[in-house]
Amino acid sequence: MSFLGAVHDRLTTYAGLVALVSTRVRTGHLRQNETLPAVSLSQIGETRFPNWGADADVYQNTVQIDCWAVTAAGAYAVSVQVLAALDRYSGTHDTTLLEDCRMLNRLGPLVELPEDVTKHYRFLLEFEIDHRG
């Protein structure tokens, strides 16, 4: 399983988040006309740690997770569940070990005005995640 696949797996199996967004957790962008609330996640950085010149198979990735809803309170509620699912989490998903997840930033509510001029609210979270595999 890929690194983002492991993070996606964690989020889609966390009961508090599933209660709010059901299966609407997307890697990359949300689908056009996505029903909200929903979550999108993207890898925005990666550091590989060497071990005396050899590949140690240890990585530290930065992930941006966007929590979307039609109200600011809804977007905040989703962000609270994402934080509960990931902050200080460690666990194995298929062959990928997520060793430690740490929230770096939470920004919001950010107001998005898509072409149809319906307001969407977003909380942006950044996590630094150490993993193997």
C-alpha positions as CSV (number, residue, x, y, z in Angstrom):
1,M,0.0,0.0,0.0
2,S,1.3,3.5,-0.8
3,F,1.9,6.1,1.9
4,L,-1.1,8.1,0.9
5,G,-3.2,4.9,0.7
6,A,-2.3,4.2,4.3
7,V,-3.4,7.7,5.4
8,H,-6.5,7.3,3.3
9,D,-7.2,3.9,4.9
10,R,-6.8,5.4,8.4
11,L,-9.2,8.2,7.7
12,T,-11.9,6.1,6.0
13,T,-11.9,3.6,9.0
14,Y,-12.1,6.2,11.8
15,A,-15.7,6.1,13.0
16,G,-16.0,9.7,14.1
17,L,-14.9,10.9,10.7
18,V,-17.0,8.3,8.8
19,A,-20.1,9.5,10.7
20,L,-19.6,13.0,9.2
21,V,-18.3,12.4,5.7
22,S,-19.2,8.7,4.9
23,T,-16.9,7.6,2.1
24,R,-16.1,11.1,0.8
25,V,-12.3,11.1,1.6
26,R,-10.4,11.8,-1.7
27,T,-6.7,11.6,-2.6
28,G,-6.0,14.8,-4.6
29,H,-9.0,17.0,-5.5
30,L,-12.6,16.5,-4.6
31,R,-14.8,15.4,-7.4
32,Q,-16.8,18.0,-9.4
33,N,-20.0,18.8,-7.5
34,E,-18.9,16.7,-4.5
35,T,-21.5,16.3,-1.8
36,L,-20.2,18.0,1.4
37,P,-18.9,17.5,4.0
38,A,-15.8,15.8,2.5
39,V,-12.0,15.5,2.9
40,S,-9.2,15.8,0.4
41,L,-5.6,15.0,1.0
42,S,-2.3,15.6,-0.8
43,Q,1.3,14.9,-0.2
44,I,3.2,18.2,-0.3
45,G,6.7,17.2,0.8
46,E,9.0,14.2,1.5
47,T,12.3,13.6,3.2
48,R,14.1,10.3,3.0
49,F,16.4,9.4,5.8
50,P,19.7,7.6,4.8
51,N,21.5,5.1,7.0
52,W,25.2,5.5,6.5
53,G,24.7,6.0,2.8
54,A,22.2,3.3,2.3
55,D,18.4,3.6,1.9
56,A,16.9,3.1,5.4
57,D,13.3,2.9,4.1
58,V,12.4,5.6,6.6
59,Y,10.5,8.7,5.3
60,Q,9.0,11.8,6.7
61,N,6.2,13.2,4.6
62,T,4.1,16.4,4.9
63,V,0.5,16.0,4.0
64,Q,-2.2,18.7,3.5
65,I,-5.7,17.6,4.5
66,D,-8.6,19.9,3.5
67,C,-11.8,19.5,5.5
68,W,-14.8,20.8,3.4
69,A,-18.3,21.7,4.4
70,V,-21.1,24.1,3.6
71,T,-20.8,25.8,7.0
72,A,-17.7,27.0,9.0
73,A,-18.9,24.9,12.0
74,G,-19.3,21.8,9.7
75,A,-15.7,22.2,8.3
76,Y,-14.4,22.7,11.9
77,A,-16.2,19.5,13.1
78,V,-14.6,17.5,10.2
79,S,-11.2,19.0,11.1
80,V,-11.6,17.9,14.7
81,Q,-12.3,14.3,13.6
82,V,-9.3,14.3,11.2
83,L,-7.1,15.5,14.1
84,A,-8.5,12.8,16.4
85,A,-7.8,10.2,13.7
86,L,-4.3,11.2,13.0
87,D,-2.5,13.2,15.7
88,R,0.1,11.0,17.4
89,Y,-1.3,7.9,15.6
90,S,0.9,5.0,14.7
91,G,-0.2,1.7,13.0
92,T,0.3,-0.6,10.1
93,H,-1.8,-0.5,6.9
94,D,-1.0,-3.4,4.6
95,T,2.8,-3.1,4.3
96,T,3.1,0.6,5.3
97,L,3.9,1.5,8.9
98,L,2.8,4.9,9.9
99,E,5.1,5.5,12.8
100,D,4.1,8.9,14.1
101,C,1.7,11.6,12.9
102,R,2.0,15.2,14.1
103,M,-0.2,18.2,13.2
104,L,1.9,21.1,12.1
105,N,-0.8,23.7,11.3
106,R,-4.6,24.2,11.2
107,L,-5.8,27.1,9.2
108,G,-9.4,28.2,8.9
109,P,-12.1,28.7,8.3
110,L,-11.2,29.6,4.7
111,V,-14.1,30.7,2.5
112,E,-14.1,29.2,-1.0
113,L,-16.4,30.7,-3.7
114,P,-16.7,28.2,-6.6
115,E,-18.1,29.2,-9.9
116,D,-21.7,28.6,-8.8
117,V,-21.1,31.2,-6.0
118,T,-22.1,28.8,-3.3
119,K,-19.9,29.3,-0.3
120,H,-17.8,26.3,0.8
121,Y,-15.8,26.4,4.0
122,R,-12.5,24.7,4.5
123,F,-10.1,24.0,7.3
124,L,-6.6,23.2,6.1
125,L,-4.5,20.9,8.3
126,E,-0.9,20.0,7.7
127,F,0.6,16.8,9.2
128,E,4.1,15.6,9.3
129,I,4.1,11.8,9.2
130,D,7.0,9.4,9.7
131,H,6.6,6.0,7.9
132,R,8.3,2.9,6.6
133,G,7.3,1.0,3.5
